[in-house]
Amino acid sequence: MLIQFEMTVEETIQQTMPMRCFGRNSEGKNALPNPVSFDLVIIRRVEDPQSIYISAENCPYITGSDKQRCKASYPSGVDKIGLGIICPCTISVPGGVEYLLSQMNKSG
């Protein structure tokens, strides 16, 4: 039996730019005394222009399976699994926006 796999190449548009950030605490204020440098990467799939992914690459404080949480305000930089502050520089659209809205609805 011969099994054939069809692979498609997904065309994307990507933009990278250098950024600096002070992290974020639970009040939305700076968490670090000095900013950290990282690359902000914006990716959009050509086939689905409404799907946009923005990530903070090379940031030592980015964490989580979705890479959308900031651990700069955690004591000793230890990750709090399942908890945390949303990174102000990374999000996926529409998925990340839906998550953010659900968190806002939980808090009142």
N, C-alpha and C positions, 0 to 999 in steps of 0.2 A: 504494500500500500504506500503510495506517495502522498505526503502531506506538504502542501504548499502554504507558505505564509506570505501575505501581502503586506508590505510595509509602505507607509506613506511618510513623506517628509513634511513636517509642519513648518510653514514659513512664519517667521516672527520678525518683529521690528524691535530692536533693543537699543536703549540709550543708557549710558553709564556716566555718572558725574560724581566728583569728590564732595563729601559733606563732612560736617563736624556736628557733634551732638553732646549735650551735657547729661543725657539720660533723662529719666522722668520718674517722679515718685507718685504716690497715690493721690496727691493733691494737684498733679500736673505741673509741678515745679521742678527745677533742676535738681538732679540727684548726685551729680559729680562736681567736684571743685574745678576740674579742668575738662575741656571737651575731648572726646575721642574722635579720631578720623576714621572714615569708612567710605565705601563706594555705594552710592544709591543707584540701583539698577531698576529700570522700568522696561517691562517686556509686554508686548501686545501681540496676540496671535492675529495674523492677517485674515484667517477664515472667520474669526469671531472677534470683531473689533470692540465688542462690549466687555470682553474678558481682558483685564489688565492686572498684571502682577507687579508690585513694587516691593523691592527687598533691600535690606541694609546688609550688603555683603562685607565680610571681614570685620564686622563689629564684634568686639569681645563680649558685649553684654546682650546680644540677641539670643533668644532661647525659645524652646518649645518646638514641638513637631512641625508646626506651621511657620516657625521662625517669625512670629509676630508679637513676642513678648520681650520686655526690657527687664533685665535683672540688675540694673545699675543701682537700684535702691535697696536691694536685698543685703542683709548683713553678710559680709565676707564674700559677696558675689555668688552665694549659693542659690541654685535654682529652686523655686517653689513649684513643684510639679502640679499642674492643673490650676494654679493661681497666678496672679501677676498683673503687671501693668502693661497695657497695650503699647507697643512701640509707636511713636509718632511718625516714624519714617517708613513703615512697611505695612502693606495691606494688599489683599487681592480683591478685585472687583469682579463680580458682585458678592462672592462668598464671604470675604472679610467684612464687608459692610453689613451683611445680614447678621454675622456673629456680633459685631459691635452694637448693632441695634438691639439684639436680644439681651446683651449684657446691660445695656442702658435701661431696658424695660424691667429687668430683675431688680435693679437698684432703686427703682421708684421713679 
